[in-house]
Amino acid sequence: MAQFYFLSILLNIIAGLILVYGVNLADRDDSLSEIEDDGSSFKKSINDFGINSASFRLIVGVLCVFTAIMKILSVFRNDIPVVGDLIPALAGFLAAASILLEYFVASASEDGVVSDQAQKFFIDSRKYIGYFCFVAAVLHFIFPQVILL
């Protein structure tokens, strides 16, 4: 369906912006002052958009999961089921896992609620997942009927 095609591209771009340019909420010492002291006008405009809000990230994470599931289940214009949109759906699942896990760690009252492997892959390496989301969104937009995209 065209709606999920659009949502997949839009949410992968938004999730990529969160993961690459957003503040890591899982760092207890991290604050929004890091963005203001950086001097980058792009990072300030991202912050003004509300990208560092925990509730905004929760909504984006849940929408990424929903859209990724629907991309796996729905077929767009005679595309191959499941395999046809595998990379955008995988990017959505990875972004959602990273964003939601970061939200969970930030809202947890105690430290060490997540395993070290999950912390290292989903939270510490979140910029790489964000870049993967950007690439998946751009390729999915440019080549809509290519298998895996």
Salt bridges, closest charged atoms under 4 A:
ASP38 OD2 - LYS43 NZ 3.48
ASP85 OD2 - LYS71 NZ 3.20
GLU102 OE2 - ARG57 NH1 2.70
GLU102 OE1 - ARG126 NH1 2.77
ASP111 OD1 - ARG28 NE 3.32
